[in-house]
Amino acid sequence: MASVIRSKLLIVEDDPGICAFLRATLTAEGYDVLFAANGQSALQIIASHCPDCILLDLGLPDMDGVEIIRSVRGWTPTPIIVISARSMEEDKAAALDLGADDYITKPFGAIELLARIRAALRHTRTSAESGEIALTGSYHVGGLEIDYKRHRVCLDGQDVHLTPNEFRIVSLLGLHPGRVMTYKSMLRALWGPSASMDNKILRVHMASIRRKIEPNPNEPRYIFTEVGVGYRIAENDDEKKEE
């Protein structure tokens, strides 16, 4: 927890009222907070101060926030949480596809914001390549377990007998616990860059997956739909214990 308290956050926002709210909320939690009121200042601070997480508004006075995402993703994996009044599904999907780690729509609450920040900071310490899942070879939340070594998914200790494609979908989501994966990024990861971008195939597979793993498919406990954007699997139990 000490590493989280020392984390440095950059707020890229030109609204003084939101800046004041964020400063009060985040400093009370022990974060070191930096501010940038426009895109050029943000890029300079990111390069010079190397923040641990960026909270980014898209509607900046000198450039669109998506340009910052595109630029930053060219040289650093620093987590980016978009905080924007843009609520269209297309805006969310575009930001996430460019490399944003999360997207919060204004207005937002302090509890949700702090939870998203904690998750983003954890993911910098636990990546798909070298993190907990890669080390243990499994993902576990509640009664659901993805066993990467044995290539199977179990619910309450029982193999749920997913098809090969269903396993690929669930195992991909399990490598990014708590994070939204867009339809486009999933289709490309699963079937290659030339795959059709029609997400119907994902919806069909997901309906079957939920019938197998969810106690009530209409009220999912493990895999959630971000309407018009993609899917998100619940954070694994070991990550939750760190809070």
N, C-alpha and C positions, 0 to 999 in steps of 0.2 A: 504493500500500500504506500510505502514511503516514496517509491519511484513515481507513483501517480501524483502525489502531492507536489513534487518538484517539477512536474511536467510544464512545459512552456507552450501556451496557446496563442495563436495569432487570430485576431478578430478582424475580418475585412468587411467593413460596414460603414456607410456614410450617414446613417440615421442616429443623431445624438441620443435620442430616447432609448433606442435598442442598445446602443453602446453602453449607456449608463446601467441598464438592467443587466447586461452581460458582465460588466465589470464587477458589480455588486455580487452577482450570483457566483461567478467563478473565483474571485479572490476569497470569498467566504469559504470556498472548498479547498483553498490552499494552492490554487494554480497561479503560475506566473503569467500575466496577461499582457500581450502586446496589441496595438491597434494600428490599422491602416484604413484611411478614408477613401482611397482610390486604388485602382489596379497597379499603377506604376509604383506607388509606395509599397504595396503588398509584395510585389516581385522583388524589390530591393531588400525588404525585411526578411523574406524567405531565404534569399541568398546569403544574407549577412548574419542572421540570427538562428537559422536552422530550427524553426519551431517544431515541437513534437506533434502538433495537430493544428489544422487550419479550419476555422469556421468562416465560411465564405458566402457573402450575399452575391447574387448574380447581377442585380441592377446597380452597377457602379457608375459614377459620373463620367469616367474617361474610357471605359471599355466594358464589354460584357464579361461577366465572371467566368463564362465557359472558356474564354481565352486564357485565363489564369490556370484553369484546370489543365488545358492542353499544354501550356508552357511548363508547368510544374511537373507534369507526368513525363516530360521529356528527360528529366534528370534526377528525380527523387520520388520514392514511394511514400513520402509523408502523408498520413491520412488527411483527407479533405471531407468535411461535412458541410454540405450546402444548406444554408438557411435562407429561404427565399419565399417571396409572396407568390411566385409563379407556381400554380397548382395543376397546370395541365400535365397530363400523363406524358406527352411528348417532351416537355421540358425536363421532367424527372429522368426519363429514359436517356435523353441526350447527355445529361450531366453524368449519369452513372456509367454510360458507355464510354465516355471520354476518360473516366478514371476516378470520379468522385466515389468515396467509400460509403456515403450515406446522404440522405436528403430529408430535411425537415421543412415543412411548410409553415409559414407565418400565418396567424399567431401560434406560438408554441409555449409549452410550460417548462419550468425549470427542472422538474423531476425527469421528464422525457429527455431534455437536452443533456443533463448530467449523465444519464444512463447511456446515451449514444456516445458521449465523449469517452466514458470508461471503456466501452466496447471497442472503440476505434484505437485507443491506446493499447489495449490488450492485444489487438491484432497486429500491432507493430512488433510485439514481443513474441507472438505465436503465429508464424507464417505457415503457409501450406508446404513450403519447402523444408523448413527446419524446425517447425514447432511441435506442439504436443501431439497432434494427430500423426505426423510423420514419425515421431519417436515411439509412440505406443502402438501405432497401426490400428487404432480404433477411435470411434466417436461414440459418446454415450450421453443420452439425456433421458431422464425418466426411465421408462421401460424400453426405449428404443436404442439399439446398438448397431453401428456400422462396423463390421469387422473387415478391414481392408486386407489383412493377411489371408483370411479364409474366403474372401470374396462373397460375403453374405450379409444380410440384414436380419436382425432378430428383434422380436417384440416379446418382452417378458421371458426371455430365454429361448423362445421358439422361432425357428427359421420361418420367415414369412414367404419364402419362395418367390422372390422377385424375378422377372424375366431379365435377360442380360441388359436390355436397354433401360429398364426400370432401375436396375442396380447402378448403372452408369449415371443416371440422373441424380439418384439419392446420394451416391458417393461424391459426386461433384459438389453438391450443396454442402455436404458434410465437411469439405475442405475449407469452406468459408462460413463457419457458424455465426449466426447473428447478422450476416451481411446480405443485402439485396443483390441477387444476380439477375441482370436483365435477360429478357428472352433472347436478345441478339447474342449476348456473350455466352449464354448456355448453348445455343444452337451451334455457334462457331466452335466452342470447346468440345462438344460432343460429336459433331459431324463434319467439322472442318470449315474453312473460310468460304468454300463454294456452296455450302448448304443453303437450302431455301430459308428465307427469313420468316416464313409463315409459322407462327407459334402454335398452330392447331395440333401438331404432333406432340408438343409438350403438354398441352391441355389434356389430350387423350391419355397419355402415359400417366400424368399426374392423377387423373380420376381413378385409374386402376391402382396406383400406389397408395392413395388415401384409403381406398376400400380395404387394403391389406394392413396398413399400419395405424390408422386413426380409429380410436374407439367410436368417434362420431365424425364421419367425413365432412359433414356440414359445419362443424365447429372444430377445425383442426387444432391439434395440440403440438404437432411437431413441425410441419411444413406449412408456411403461410403464403398466401397470394398477395402480392402488392399489385393491385388491379391496374392493368394496362402497362405495367413495368416489368414484373418478373416474379421470382420466388425467393423466399428466405427461410432457412431452417433455424430452429431454435438453437441458442448457444448451448454448448455442451456443459455438463454438470461441473466439470473441473474448473471451467472458466468462471462459472457463477460463484464458486467458492472463494474466488479471489476478491470479491467485492466486500 
